[in-house]
Amino acid sequence: MRQFIRAVCAILILVSVSACSLPRGAAIQTEITKEATSENPSFQVVQVTRENIPNIQSWPATGPGRHYNWINRTAAPSSSVIRTGDRINLTIWDSQPNSLITGLEQKSVEMRGIEVDPSGAIFVPYVDEVFVRGLTPATARARIQERLEPVVPSAQVQLTLQHGQDNSVDLVSGVAKPGTYPMPSRDYTILSLISAGGGISHTLRNPVVRLIRGGSTYEITAEELLASASKNTVLRGNDKIVVEEDKRSFTALGASGKESLIYFPKERVSALEAVSLMGGLADTRADPKGVLVLREYGRKQVSRTGKGPEHEQVVFTMDLTSADGLFAARKFDINPGDTVLATESPITSVRTVFGLIGSMLGLSAQVNNL
């Protein structure tokens, strides 16, 4: 029995000295932050408070974020214009019995699918090429009829337009019916196109709308696009619209309800909301005084003036047991690529030690009863 008691005491001393080596699901806060007090720390530790939040908010952004730029709506004519690649359908009426256009007992002749060539012209019999690119359908009809008058004075022309690629836009993804859509007018807006495509999918998380025009790309959140009439930009031929969900994320680790990659459910996520998205802090394990956010800055973002991070790697610490810490955590924004760590409470190690001792004492009692 004496040997057993000595063994228990030895274990107690050993565990008390090196409690950090006990099986745990997360680090203790001091294990991570202790290097910051060394003579040449390799990272910076910042305690987040209401007082320093304004300064932290002015620090450079990190992670694969988005830089929104968008084209505001400008007024445009409601009529469409003819573009290269469009197809024109002509119906030419002529009641003259000896008409050059119509045959016997014919009142009209149809010419369908006449493509506007790269020079902007179409071929019409007896008048050769007629340049129509950039004209409205009504103006093009009048021009063709004017060119026919010297040959067929009594001719009347009807014209309909089939839009080609230069007069169409592509709705690529994020809607019920993606595809290529013709532009019925020069005042065709992005919301009209999205509506024609069946609307933005409700399954997308914090959807983002991207407009690709030529060699430029423009982005806006769907929420902002739907909220402001001035953002309902007018489309141009060959525009491509992509609607996709937010791909920004942060990593959740430690003594929380969830350890995984968590995607941003909305444009801004505070540290307090991040803890909620992580499933909260584990009641029996987590240290509410030790919620850490690990963030990496670029080398050019480091500043020694106090207006930015002093090291490329920064650990932000938050105390969620005080009003000051809670209010500060509500204003502290999580950046894409951050790691949010819920540290383990030191008390957990003590409980483990007493649990081990209790198990041994229970075993001792069983031995004595033998």
Order of alpha helices (4+ residues) and beta strands (2+ residues): alpha-alpha-beta-alpha-beta-beta-beta-beta-alpha-beta-beta-beta-alpha-beta-beta-alpha-beta-beta-beta-alpha-beta-beta-alpha-beta-alpha
